[in-house]
């Protein structure tokens, strides 16, 4: 059971030395109890106390990692039920399932296509995370499919087979990687647990009820396998939502260790209508899938899922920002326009993309507005005349252009007078309110 803050405090040195970064041992103890700090931050805790605290300090959802060729997918270590409470740390992995009974050339082609897919989203490159390889027959066939996939895309794998002997062949073919072994049930788990220990790989287990699942995790732990992934076994939208939520609640709110593991989800198996697959996948991303296996790769489906995942696993307390400074668009020259905006990623990319796609050259000055959009930053006093003037001066744009004109967003036209005082010698031009109108504004030459 988890210890309370006071119980943890009694095990700490109680010297209030602050070496942990907290003002008192009690403050540190409270953070430990809330799973918002790590015990290692206190260098003075005794070995005896450390042993007592270890169980309490362990994350409520165990971190499980699979990997291949330096690329990792981590699931678990989450400490809140809702992202607005704090943040979700480890984005769920999105995997495409390939079957071993397809011609190997076809398997390779599918793997190559999915692995090559990448979405550029607010400065991040979003991709799928790996492949799930489904066994349908003999071990040799399974191994051939695993080898074929790894020959064209060295990404983390989930190996799915009902028979430990078949799984063993797949694991041999995946040597050098750390895949997730998927297929254990209450009837056959021993063989899979042996494989998990031999190959130092995590294993996923499926059972028909949560109590059976919890009992199975305990047995597997006793057998020496610590990294476990849960498959609640249900295959419909409503039940998966209910059980995934229950598992996460039990792990976080009750610190119920037997269910404190990441979950694997199979969205396609939860719906009969193919058109509902994206809905099932969205549910799995939002409600608590750690490893998500999709049966088909299609850019039209995967794009919104990648973006959704990116949004859900972004810290809501930290706006996505770009670095302040000068950004050159379409090879600007000394006579190109100078525009200014804030460092909120979406604002930056809205403006930059509009100018870029217009084909017109320009200098984009990005002010440090603490990651806020133009109007929000202005209202918060983070994008005022002083800040804009400082950006113009500190970036050295005056050395790059022959003119002295700077275009400010139409939303902050009210800063015109103040800015003229802050930037003597510069002519302040009020641009359009919306980024989408920038190309027309620039083409009309109104800033010159
Ligand atoms: S480092 Fe340890 S002893 Fe020092 S204040 Fe933090 S918890 Fe207390």
Boltz pocket constraint, residues with backbone or C-beta under 6 A from the ligand:
constraints:
  - pocket:
      binder: B
      contacts: [[A, 12], [A, 13], [A, 14], [A, 15], [A, 16], [A, 17], [A, 18], [A, 19], [A, 20], [A, 21], [A, 22], [A, 23], [A, 24], [A, 25], [A, 28], [A, 41], [A, 42], [A, 43], [A, 44], [A, 45]]
      max_distance: 6.0
